[in-house]
Amino acid sequence: MDRLIRQLEKRRDITDWRIIRQGHTSYQMYVIGNVVDTVRKVTTNTYAVTVYCDHDGFRGSTNLTLFEHELGNIRKRLDQAVFIARRINHQPYQLPSLNSFPFVETFDPTLLQDIQEILSLQMADRLIDAVEREPYIRLSSSEYFLDLKEISMRNSRGLDLSYRTSEIFFDGVLLAWQHNDDVDVEMHFEPRARRLQELSIETIVARYAGFARDRLKATLPRSGHYPVILSGDALTGIFSPLVHHTAASTIFQGTSRFIKGKSLLGRKRIKGEPLTLISNGFVPFGLRTFPADVDGVPASRFALVRNGIFERPWSTKQYADYLQTEPTGSIANLEIPIDPSSMRALLHDDGPVLHVVAFSALMPDPVSGNFAAEIKLGYEIKNGSIKPVSGGSVSGNLITCFADAHFSTEAVQSFYALSLDSFGGYCGPQAIRFHTFQISGDN
């Protein structure tokens, strides 16, 4: 990295710079059924360089990725970067300078032991054994990954930070079948965590095997407007509109629908439990736990929303400077306090009530908050009876729905790869009940 820094510091046309070096070692194993197909190790060493050029009262920047063999002579690449940066007109802002960074747990040293044993015995064999105990379930395929990273960050303002991260996860597909029936139904899962001990493989297999068997007998839900409870994988992505509108960037651009110090819902009365949404960068081994964000802003914990009131935006250093406020860094792990309502109370109703545990895909519009998602698996509850449902869809708005929401007292910490889209871990209620959504299914 020192050689790269020297080349950057020689350039008078570069005002500031940032380098993030990432040494990445990935151990991967692929299994078809219960037979190991491929085992491999992939090692990469990359430098993510950001070049900043001040010109005519503006600041421009551009990114380039370099590999180790390119570091000897990067003059042409830097010429191109400067050319681009000088044609970008952002308002001026400063990079973070030398900081003290909090100690956060991001690396599990036990993963430095026998890698083959971890992948084969502690993951693959355990998963295969767990599947064999499940009736009418077989394992289609599975993949296992153990990623170790060494990250170093430097910038022209004196910032110097190094840390390590670990991540371990597997991806599997379970197939459920019925006796004397050729129809298979699949259930996909891909949990991930910083530490192996966070992944209860036997519990995960039992849960998804039950889901797969339930999908065999599932029917369409009834159409209408009625309460919907979301839990497990169905929580994936529901907070993305809130994260979008609480960003300092959307406030600066005038596109946020929220006003600091005001209710998320304007004059609309909150009938349920008011939402409190916290960004927590200190969660031990959280998927979005880092000592600093990519700019070098130290990790923090703060409330974006408290009791339904927009309290504070999450802000990178750039947009914090624009809004003349303290930067929080990028959004971290999401945390929601639990409420007094038990899962049993949330599920109890004369009905109908729809309890969704998995959508095929939930991709709401982050600006409007509107969504429509196909039900992969849910349970329709009416007059004490429960039946599995699949197909059909749930639609509504993932901002206004928090006007009448109730959160379970049972808590869960999610390490699933797709949970909250790209926003990492989630620590909060196991389930959230919304007063009403539109369900499209069987008339």
C-alpha positions in Angstrom: 0.0 0.0 0.0 2.9 2.4 0.7 3.9 2.3 -2.9 0.4 3.2 -4.0 0.3 6.1 -1.5 3.5 7.5 -2.8 2.1 7.6 -6.3 -1.0 9.4 -5.1 0.8 11.9 -3.0 3.0 12.9 -6.0 -0.1 14.1 -8.0 -0.8 17.8 -7.5 -4.0 17.4 -9.4 -5.4 15.0 -6.7 -6.7 16.9 -3.6 -7.6 13.9 -1.5 -7.6 10.1 -1.7 -8.8 7.1 0.1 -7.6 3.5 -0.2 -9.3 0.4 1.1 -7.2 -2.7 0.8 -9.0 -6.0 1.1 -7.3 -9.4 1.3 -9.9 -12.0 0.8 -9.6 -15.8 1.3 -12.7 -17.8 0.5 -13.0 -21.5 1.1 -15.9 -23.1 -0.9 -17.5 -26.5 -1.0 -20.3 -27.8 -3.2 -22.3 -30.8 -2.4 -24.9 -32.6 -4.7 -27.2 -34.7 -2.5 -24.8 -36.1 0.0 -21.8 -36.3 -2.3 -19.0 -33.6 -2.3 -18.7 -32.3 -5.8 -16.1 -29.5 -5.5 -13.8 -28.0 -2.9 -11.7 -24.9 -3.6 -9.9 -22.0 -2.2 -10.0 -18.6 -3.8 -7.6 -15.8 -2.7 -7.8 -12.2 -3.9 -6.0 -9.0 -3.0 -7.6 -5.7 -4.2 -7.3 -2.0 -3.6 -10.3 0.2 -3.9 -9.1 3.7 -4.5 -11.1 6.8 -4.5 -9.7 10.0 -6.0 -11.0 13.4 -5.0 -10.3 16.5 -7.1 -11.4 20.0 -6.0 -12.0 22.4 -8.9 -13.9 25.7 -9.5 -15.4 25.5 -6.0 -16.6 22.0 -6.4 -15.4 18.5 -5.4 -15.4 15.6 -7.7 -14.6 12.0 -7.1 -14.3 8.7 -8.9 -13.4 5.1 -7.9 -11.0 2.6 -9.4 -10.2 -1.0 -8.4 -6.6 -2.2 -8.6 -5.0 -5.6 -8.2 -1.5 -6.3 -6.8 0.2 -6.7 -10.2 -1.1 -3.3 -11.3 0.5 -1.2 -8.5 3.9 -0.7 -10.2 2.6 1.8 -12.8 -0.9 3.3 -12.5 -0.2 6.7 -14.0 -2.6 6.1 -16.9 -5.4 4.9 -14.5 -4.9 7.9 -12.3 -5.0 10.2 -15.3 -8.3 8.7 -16.3 -9.6 9.0 -12.7 -8.7 12.7 -12.5 -10.3 13.4 -15.9 -13.6 12.0 -14.6 -13.4 13.5 -11.1 -12.9 17.0 -12.5 -16.1 16.7 -14.4 -18.2 15.9 -11.3 -19.6 18.9 -9.5 -20.4 18.1 -5.9 -20.5 20.7 -3.1 -17.2 20.6 -1.1 -17.0 18.2 1.9 -14.1 16.9 4.0 -12.9 13.3 4.5 -12.7 12.0 8.1 -9.3 12.5 9.7 -7.4 10.4 12.2 -9.9 8.9 14.6 -10.0 6.5 17.5 -12.2 3.6 16.7 -14.3 1.4 19.0 -13.5 -2.2 19.5 -16.2 -4.3 17.9 -16.2 -8.1 17.4 -16.1 -8.9 13.7 -13.8 -11.9 13.5 -14.0 -15.4 14.9 -10.5 -16.8 15.4 -11.8 -20.4 15.7 -12.4 -20.3 12.0 -8.6 -20.3 11.5 -8.5 -24.0 12.6 -8.9 -27.0 10.2 -10.9 -25.5 7.4 -11.7 -28.9 5.9 -13.1 -30.1 9.2 -15.3 -27.0 9.6 -16.8 -27.3 6.1 -17.1 -31.1 6.0 -17.8 -32.2 9.5 -19.2 -29.2 11.3 -21.4 -28.0 8.4 -22.0 -30.5 5.5 -22.2 -33.7 7.6 -24.4 -32.0 10.2 -26.8 -30.7 7.5 -26.9 -34.1 5.7 -27.6 -35.9 9.0 -30.3 -33.5 10.0 -32.0 -33.9 6.6 -31.9 -37.7 6.9 -33.9 -37.5 10.1 -36.7 -35.6 8.4 -39.5 -37.7 6.8 -40.3 -37.2 3.2 -37.5 -34.7 2.8 -34.3 -34.9 0.7 -31.4 -32.6 0.1 -31.2 -31.4 -3.5 -27.9 -29.5 -3.2 -25.9 -27.4 -0.8 -23.0 -25.0 -0.9 -20.8 -23.9 1.9 -18.6 -20.8 2.2 -16.1 -19.6 4.8 -14.8 -16.1 4.0 -11.9 -14.4 5.9 -11.0 -10.8 5.1 -8.2 -8.5 6.2 -9.1 -4.9 5.6 -6.9 -1.8 5.8 -8.1 1.7 5.2 -6.0 4.8 4.7 -6.8 8.3 3.5 -4.9 11.6 2.8 -6.2 13.1 6.1 -4.3 10.7 8.3 -6.9 8.0 8.8 -5.3 4.6 9.4 -7.5 1.6 10.3 -7.0 -2.2 10.0 -9.3 -5.0 11.1 -10.4 -8.5 10.2 -13.8 -10.0 9.4 -15.1 -13.5 9.2 -18.3 -14.9 7.6 -19.6 -18.4 7.3 -22.7 -19.5 5.5 -24.4 -22.2 3.6 -27.0 -22.4 0.9 -29.3 -25.3 0.6 -32.5 -26.6 -1.2 -34.8 -29.1 0.5 -37.2 -31.1 -1.5 -40.4 -32.4 0.1 -42.4 -35.3 -1.5 -45.4 -37.4 -0.7 -45.7 -41.1 -0.7 -47.0 -42.4 -4.1 -46.8 -38.8 -5.5 -44.2 -37.6 -8.1 -44.7 -33.9 -7.1 -41.7 -32.3 -5.3 -41.9 -28.9 -3.5 -38.7 -27.1 -2.6 -37.7 -24.8 0.2 -34.6 -22.7 -0.1 -32.5 -21.3 2.8 -29.2 -19.5 3.1 -28.3 -18.5 6.7 -25.0 -16.7 7.4 -23.2 -15.4 10.4 -19.8 -14.2 11.6 -19.4 -17.3 13.8 -20.3 -21.0 13.2 -22.0 -21.3 16.6 -24.6 -18.8 15.6 -25.9 -21.2 12.9 -28.0 -23.9 14.5 -28.0 -26.2 11.5 -30.3 -28.8 13.0 -32.9 -26.2 14.0 -32.8 -24.5 10.6 -33.2 -27.9 8.8 -36.2 -28.9 11.0 -37.9 -25.5 10.4 -37.5 -25.5 6.7 -38.3 -29.2 6.3 -41.6 -28.5 8.1 -42.2 -25.5 5.8 -41.5 -27.7 2.7 -44.0 -30.4 3.9 -46.6 -27.7 4.5 -46.2 -26.4 1.0 -47.2 -29.8 -0.4 -50.7 -29.3 1.0 -51.0 -25.5 0.7 -53.8 -23.8 -1.1 -54.4 -20.3 -2.2 -55.3 -17.8 0.5 -58.7 -16.1 0.4 -58.8 -12.7 -1.2 -59.7 -9.6 0.8 -58.4 -7.0 3.2 -57.5 -8.4 6.6 -54.6 -8.6 9.2 -51.2 -9.9 8.2 -48.5 -11.2 10.5 -44.9 -11.3 9.1 -42.2 -13.4 10.7 -38.9 -15.1 9.7 -37.9 -14.7 6.1 -41.0 -12.6 5.5 -39.4 -9.7 7.3 -36.9 -9.5 4.5 -36.8 -6.1 3.1 -39.8 -4.6 4.9 -37.7 -1.8 6.4 -36.0 -0.6 3.1 -38.4 2.3 2.5 -37.8 3.5 6.0 -34.0 3.2 5.6 -34.3 5.1 2.3 -36.2 8.0 3.7 -34.2 8.4 6.9 -30.9 8.8 4.9 -29.3 12.2 5.1 -28.8 12.1 1.3 -32.5 12.0 0.6 -33.1 14.8 3.1 -30.4 17.0 1.4 -31.9 16.2 -2.0 -35.4 17.1 -0.8 -36.9 13.7 -1.6 -37.4 12.3 1.9 -41.0 12.2 3.0 -40.0 12.5 6.7 -39.3 15.6 8.7 -37.0 15.5 11.6 -38.9 15.8 14.9 -42.2 14.9 13.2 -44.2 11.7 13.1 -43.4 9.3 10.2 -47.1 9.4 9.4 -47.7 13.1 9.4 -51.1 13.8 10.9 -52.3 10.2 10.7 -53.0 8.8 14.2 -51.0 5.8 15.3 -53.4 3.2 16.5 -50.9 0.4 17.2 -47.5 0.3 18.9 -45.3 3.3 17.7 -42.2 2.2 15.9 -38.7 2.6 17.3 -35.9 1.8 14.8 -32.3 1.8 15.9 -29.1 1.5 13.9 -26.6 -0.4 16.0 -23.0 -0.8 14.8 -21.9 -2.5 18.0 -23.8 -5.8 17.8 -21.2 -8.5 18.6 -20.5 -10.4 15.3 -23.4 -8.6 13.6 -23.4 -8.8 9.8 -23.3 -5.0 9.6 -20.8 -4.6 12.5 -17.6 -2.8 11.5 -15.3 -0.4 13.5 -16.0 2.2 10.8 -17.9 2.7 7.6 -16.2 2.9 4.2 -15.5 6.6 4.7 -13.8 6.0 8.1 -16.7 7.3 10.3 -16.5 5.3 13.6 -19.3 2.8 14.4 -22.2 4.2 16.5 -25.6 3.3 17.9 -28.5 5.7 17.6 -32.2 5.9 17.0 -33.5 6.8 13.6 -37.1 6.7 14.8 -38.3 6.8 18.3 -41.9 6.2 19.3 -43.0 7.0 15.7 -41.0 10.2 15.5 -38.2 10.7 13.1 -35.3 11.5 15.4 -32.1 11.4 13.5 -31.0 10.6 9.9 -28.1 8.2 9.2 -25.4 10.1 7.4 -22.2 9.5 5.6 -19.5 12.2 6.1 -20.4 13.9 2.8 -24.0 14.5 3.6 -23.4 15.2 7.3 -21.2 18.1 6.1 -23.9 19.3 3.8 -26.5 19.2 6.6 -24.0 20.6 9.1 -24.5 17.7 11.5 -22.4 15.0 13.1 -22.0 11.9 10.8 -23.3 8.6 12.0 -21.8 6.5 9.3 -23.6 4.1 7.0 -26.7 2.2 8.2 -25.7 -0.7 10.5 -27.6 -3.6 12.1 -31.3 -2.8 12.6 -32.7 -3.1 16.1 -36.4 -2.8 17.2 -37.5 -3.0 20.9 -39.9 -5.8 21.7 -43.5 -5.1 22.9 -45.8 -6.8 25.4 -47.8 -8.7 22.8 -47.0 -12.4 22.7 -46.9 -14.4 19.4 -49.9 -16.3 20.6 -51.8 -13.0 21.1 -50.8 -11.7 17.7 -52.0 -14.9 16.0 -55.2 -15.2 17.9 -58.2 -13.9 16.0 -61.6 -15.1 14.8 -60.1 -14.4 11.4 -59.2 -14.5 8.8 -55.6 -13.7 9.7 -52.7 -14.4 7.4 -49.4 -15.4 8.9 -46.6 -15.2 6.2 -43.3 -16.9 7.0 -41.8 -16.5 3.5 -42.3 -14.5 0.3 -41.0 -15.6 -3.0 -39.4 -12.1 -3.2 -40.2 -8.9 -1.4 -38.8 -5.9 -3.3 -40.8 -2.8 -2.2 -40.4 0.5 -4.0 -38.1 2.4 -1.5 -39.5 5.8 -2.5 -43.3 5.1 -2.3 -43.1 2.2 0.0 -45.6 0.3 -2.1 -45.1 -3.5 -2.5 -46.7 -6.6 -3.9 -45.2 -9.9 -3.1 -46.1 -13.5 -3.9 -46.6 -15.7 -0.9 -44.2 -18.6 -0.8 -45.6 -20.0 2.4 -48.1 -18.7 5.0 -50.8 -19.9 7.3 -54.4 -18.7 7.2 -56.0 -18.6 10.6 -59.8 -18.5 11.1 -62.0 -19.6 14.0 -59.1 -21.5 15.5 -58.3 -23.5 12.4 -54.9 -23.1 10.6 -54.2 -24.1 7.0 -51.1 -23.6 5.0 -51.3 -21.3 1.9 -49.0 -20.6 -1.0 -49.4 -18.5 -4.1 -51.5 -15.4 -4.3 -50.0 -12.1 -3.1 -49.9 -9.5 -0.4 -49.8 -5.9 -1.3 -49.8 -2.6 0.6 -47.5 0.2 1.7 -44.6 -0.4 4.1 -44.6 3.1 5.5 -48.3 3.8 6.3 -48.7 0.2 7.6 -46.8 1.2 10.7 -49.8 3.3 11.7 -51.3 0.2 13.1 -48.6 -2.4 13.9 -48.0 -4.6 16.9 -44.6 -6.3 17.7 -44.2 -9.6 19.5 -42.5 -9.9 22.9 -40.6 -12.9 21.5 -37.3 -11.7 20.0 -35.1 -13.0 17.3 -31.7 -12.1 15.9 -31.5 -12.8 12.2 -28.3 -13.7 10.3 -30.0 -14.6 7.1 -28.3 -13.5 3.9 -31.4 -11.9 2.4 -32.8 -10.4 5.6 -33.4 -6.7 5.3 -31.9 -6.9 1.8 -28.5 -5.3 2.0 -28.9 -3.9 5.5 -27.4 -6.8 7.4 -28.6 -8.2 10.7 -31.8 -7.7 12.5 -32.5 -7.9 16.2 -36.1 -7.4 17.3 -39.5 -8.9 17.5 -40.0 -12.3 16.0 -43.2 -11.2 14.3 -45.0 -8.0 13.4 -48.7 -7.8 13.0 -50.2 -5.2 10.6 -53.8 -4.3 10.8 -54.6 -4.9 7.1 -53.0 -5.6 3.7 -54.6 -6.5 0.4 -54.5 -10.3 -0.1 -55.1 -11.6 -3.6 -55.9 -15.3 -3.9 -58.9 -17.5 -4.1 -62.2 -15.7 -4.5 
